[in-house]
Amino acid sequence: MTAQVVDTTSELISKLQTLAPEQQQQVLDFVEFLAQKYALPEETQEIPEKRVLGLSEGEIWMSDDFNDPLPDEFWMGEGEV
């Protein structure tokens, strides 16, 4: 620990001791909130599996004219497409 951290900790403890028990509880609740909010992620988190190429091969099909331009009727909102 650096000297600045020790000084800050000492000052925090001395000021905390001057507070009423209810206020000390509020400080404790806030410290626990901060500890949860900024907690480092656990190392036990699951690592997502790598994707497998071709796993769903043959599950879908694509029309032969998929890349063909759409007719003017489609863009004008006329008739059936």
N, C-alpha and C positions, 0 to 999 in steps of 0.2 A: 504494500500500500504506500502511496505517496503521502507526503506531509499534508498536502491539501485535502486529500480524502479523509485522513485522520482528523484534521481540524473540522471539516464539514460534519463528520459523524459525531464528534464530540459536541459540537454546537447543536446538532439536531437532537441528541439525547438530552442535553441540558434543557432545551426549550420544551421538549416532550414531557419532561418531568414536572414542568410548571402547569401543565394542562390538567383539567378535570378528567376523571376516568372516562366520562362519556366522549369527551373530545379525543382522548387517547385512542378510544375504540374507533372513532371516525378516521383518525390518522392511520391506524392499522388496516382498516378496510381499504383505504385509498392505496396504501403500499401494496397490499395483496392484489388490488386491481391492476396497478402498474406492472407488477411482476407477471401477472397473467397476460397482459396486453403485449408486453415486450419479451415474452418467453421465447427462447430459441426452439425451433421445431424439433420434435423428438427424432432421434435417429432410427427409431423403430417403425417409422412410417413406411408403408408399402411402396416399393418402387414399381411404377407401372410397367407392365410387360411390353416388350418391343412388338411392333406390328409385324405381321407376317404377310409378305407379298403373295398374292394369289389365293388368299384364304377363302374369299367369297367368289372365286371364279365360276362363271356360269350361272350366277344367281340373278343377274339382270340381263337385258338385251337392249340394244340401241337400234333404232330404225336406220335403214340404209340412207335415207334422205335427211338425216339429222342436221347436217351442216348446210343444207340447201337454203337459199334465201326464202323468207316467208313471202307469200303472195300479198299484193297491194290490198286485197280485201281484208286481210288480217289487220294491217295498220290503219285502215280507214274504218274498221269496226263494222264492216258490211258482210252479210252472208255467213255461211259456215266455213270453218277452216278445216 
